[in-house]
Amino acid sequence: MRADRLHRGLAVCFALVALAPGKAFAGPITFSTALPVRTGGVILREQVIWTHAPDGPAPEFATGNVVALPTLLVWGAHTRLTVMANLPFLIKDVEVMGPGGARVHRRTHGFGDVSVLLRLNAYQANARGRTLRIAPFAGLKLPTGTDSEADSIARLPPRMQLGTGSWDPSAGVILTWQTLDFELDMSLSAFYRTAANRFDAGEELRGDVSFQYRVVPWGELTGGGVPTFVYAVLEGRAAWLGQDEGMRAATRSGGAVIRVTPGLQLVSVRYVLEAAVEFPLAQPAGQHVVAIPRVSFRANF
Amino acid sequence: MNHGMNTTPLAFGLMLTLGMCFGPARAAAQAPSTRYTIAVEGMACPFCVFGLERELKSLSGVGEVAVSLGESRATVDVRPGAVVRPEALRAAIREAGFTAGAITLTLTGDVRSAGEVLSVRLGADTSLSIVGGSALSGLRAAVNGGATRFELTATVVRRHDVDALEVSAFHAR
């Protein structure tokens, strides 16, 4: 059936919803940190994340492009509590092989699902020029994005929609060890996905690690003031994605995820500019993403 | 001129005082009457400094704030005539997500004696007790000799949950 075939092709490319936008602070690029936000302070982060999947294997031969522009606001509600809200703008474009070998484009764009996350600063050990922090967090993705988009062919499949229609909780814990020379962040997180629209995305268990090493100014920090830093960044992710279920689920989904992400960060008192490229070493069934470049901008208010 | 109990704190105090009065950054400005130098623990990147500066500057009476990331230190100048208590600085640093370490205070103020207790006035209704320090005996002798106005360099300490001072150097005005 034509719709089923297109459906499979789209699913190949759109496990891209799993592209969780990294959080703010001057920490990792692809996930969050346990570093503080001053009480009443606000951090704004804007990102551009491009995911391109070239022609995949038969029978789908799907080519996908997703550009995500998430806007993240971080608010220091209390010395121990930080609130984050994320609103992504998504542009999705997939080209699939239709009946008779014709290539068919399916496109959509608009705001996706809003996510809200609470992070508790549970433990901190501060010393001169260094800090160790542990912060558990809990989040909820709300079904604010459109989940019933259709084009001239049919209703778009679940992973092609801007929103999922489901309420998806998540939880985890972050450990951050920061010194004047480097920062190490580690995060364990779990994402539970509820069913909506006869589709239930697979659950996810994820481990992230980020190492940022100061390369400018090089060596021991001397003199007064607050110089602008440049960090060389290396991040890694290992995750397990459960299979999608439901009548509208793709035939192939779920599996291991391993990604390595080198990057650079320019960090000043007020701003952070950063760029990184995620390279998938292992991907869930049906995915064939080559690289995920991203650039990001953060500002303190 | 009166002297503290040993020369090292005095030299340190004089350096601070001279630096305040004649340093290039201060050449065109009036020297502040009160300056806090605070060790800030847990501060290790430029982006984190923003919140600290904002919290300190938001305090009533605070003038200039300068942060040295490499030295893990914040310097807070109090506006002439204003009063900023040390616990307010500690609270501001906590609100920024960090921990205040040692606080050193360099100020010009009136030192009063009430029995054995010396105290320095920060403002009309605010004073800090001087409870110790290497220069305490010399300061006491100077006060008993009739001097009242001093330049002091002191470390802020907590005594029974109240801020007090240990004076390391002084200079009668």
HADDOCK unambig.tbl for C-alpha pairs under 7 A between the chains (distance, minus, plus):
assign (segid A and resid 26 and name CA) (segid B and resid 47 and name CA) 6.01 0.50 0.50
assign (segid A and resid 36 and name CA) (segid B and resid 97 and name CA) 5.34 0.50 0.50
assign (segid A and resid 37 and name CA) (segid B and resid 96 and name CA) 6.74 0.50 0.50
assign (segid A and resid 37 and name CA) (segid B and resid 97 and name CA) 6.70 0.50 0.50
assign (segid A and resid 38 and name CA) (segid B and resid 51 and name CA) 5.27 0.50 0.50
assign (segid A and resid 38 and name CA) (segid B and resid 95 and name CA) 5.69 0.50 0.50
assign (segid A and resid 38 and name CA) (segid B and resid 96 and name CA) 4.07 0.50 0.50
assign (segid A and resid 38 and name CA) (segid B and resid 97 and name CA) 5.91 0.50 0.50
assign (segid A and resid 39 and name CA) (segid B and resid 95 and name CA) 5.47 0.50 0.50
assign (segid A and resid 39 and name CA) (segid B and resid 96 and name CA) 6.36 0.50 0.50
assign (segid A and resid 79 and name CA) (segid B and resid 95 and name CA) 5.50 0.50 0.50
assign (segid A and resid 79 and name CA) (segid B and resid 97 and name CA) 6.23 0.50 0.50
assign (segid A and resid 126 and name CA) (segid B and resid 41 and name CA) 5.24 0.50 0.50
assign (segid A and resid 126 and name CA) (segid B and resid 42 and name CA) 4.22 0.50 0.50
assign (segid A and resid 126 and name CA) (segid B and resid 99 and name CA) 6.55 0.50 0.50
assign (segid A and resid 127 and name CA) (segid B and resid 41 and name CA) 4.55 0.50 0.50
assign (segid A and resid 127 and name CA) (segid B and resid 42 and name CA) 5.23 0.50 0.50
assign (segid A and resid 128 and name CA) (segid B and resid 40 and name CA) 6.83 0.50 0.50
assign (segid A and resid 128 and name CA) (segid B and resid 41 and name CA) 4.55 0.50 0.50
assign (segid A and resid 128 and name CA) (segid B and resid 42 and name CA) 6.02 0.50 0.50
assign (segid A and resid 128 and name CA) (segid B and resid 72 and name CA) 6.03 0.50 0.50
assign (segid A and resid 129 and name CA) (segid B and resid 41 and name CA) 6.44 0.50 0.50
assign (segid A and resid 129 and name CA) (segid B and resid 42 and name CA) 5.84 0.50 0.50
assign (segid A and resid 129 and name CA) (segid B and resid 43 and name CA) 5.60 0.50 0.50
assign (segid A and resid 129 and name CA) (segid B and resid 44 and name CA) 4.99 0.50 0.50
assign (segid A and resid 129 and name CA) (segid B and resid 72 and name CA) 5.97 0.50 0.50
assign (segid A and resid 130 and name CA) (segid B and resid 42 and name CA) 4.94 0.50 0.50
assign (segid A and resid 130 and name CA) (segid B and resid 43 and name CA) 6.31 0.50 0.50
assign (segid A and resid 130 and name CA) (segid B and resid 44 and name CA) 5.54 0.50 0.50
assign (segid A and resid 131 and name CA) (segid B and resid 42 and name CA) 4.54 0.50 0.50
assign (segid A and resid 178 and name CA) (segid B and resid 44 and name CA) 6.47 0.50 0.50
assign (segid A and resid 179 and name CA) (segid B and resid 44 and name CA) 5.33 0.50 0.50
assign (segid A and resid 180 and name CA) (segid B and resid 44 and name CA) 4.72 0.50 0.50
assign (segid A and resid 180 and name CA) (segid B and resid 45 and name CA) 6.34 0.50 0.50
assign (segid A and resid 221 and name CA) (segid B and resid 70 and name CA) 5.23 0.50 0.50
assign (segid A and resid 222 and name CA) (segid B and resid 70 and name CA) 5.77 0.50 0.50
assign (segid A and resid 223 and name CA) (segid B and resid 70 and name CA) 6.61 0.50 0.50
assign (segid A and resid 224 and name CA) (segid B and resid 68 and name CA) 4.54 0.50 0.50
assign (segid A and resid 224 and name CA) (segid B and resid 69 and name CA) 6.84 0.50 0.50
assign (segid A and resid 224 and name CA) (segid B and resid 70 and name CA) 6.49 0.50 0.50
assign (segid A and resid 224 and name CA) (segid B and resid 71 and name CA) 6.87 0.50 0.50
assign (segid A and resid 225 and name CA) (segid B and resid 67 and name CA) 5.76 0.50 0.50
assign (segid A and resid 225 and name CA) (segid B and resid 68 and name CA) 4.34 0.50 0.50
assign (segid A and resid 225 and name CA) (segid B and resid 69 and name CA) 6.20 0.50 0.50
assign (segid A and resid 226 and name CA) (segid B and resid 46 and name CA) 6.11 0.50 0.50
assign (segid A and resid 226 and name CA) (segid B and resid 67 and name CA) 6.79 0.50 0.50
assign (segid A and resid 226 and name CA) (segid B and resid 68 and name CA) 5.87 0.50 0.50
assign (segid A and resid 226 and name CA) (segid B and resid 69 and name CA) 5.35 0.50 0.50
assign (segid A and resid 227 and name CA) (segid B and resid 46 and name CA) 7.00 0.50 0.50
assign (segid A and resid 228 and name CA) (segid B and resid 46 and name CA) 6.58 0.50 0.50
assign (segid A and resid 267 and name CA) (segid B and resid 46 and name CA) 6.45 0.50 0.50
assign (segid A and resid 267 and name CA) (segid B and resid 47 and name CA) 6.33 0.50 0.50
assign (segid A and resid 268 and name CA) (segid B and resid 46 and name CA) 5.30 0.50 0.50
assign (segid A and resid 268 and name CA) (segid B and resid 47 and name CA) 5.64 0.50 0.50
assign (segid A and resid 269 and name CA) (segid B and resid 46 and name CA) 4.69 0.50 0.50
assign (segid A and resid 269 and name CA) (segid B and resid 47 and name CA) 4.33 0.50 0.50
assign (segid A and resid 269 and name CA) (segid B and resid 48 and name CA) 6.99 0.50 0.50
assign (segid A and resid 269 and name CA) (segid B and resid 49 and name CA) 6.03 0.50 0.50
assign (segid A and resid 269 and name CA) (segid B and resid 50 and name CA) 5.39 0.50 0.50
assign (segid A and resid 270 and name CA) (segid B and resid 47 and name CA) 6.12 0.50 0.50
assign (segid A and resid 270 and name CA) (segid B and resid 50 and name CA) 6.37 0.50 0.50
assign (segid A and resid 271 and name CA) (segid B and resid 47 and name CA) 6.96 0.50 0.50
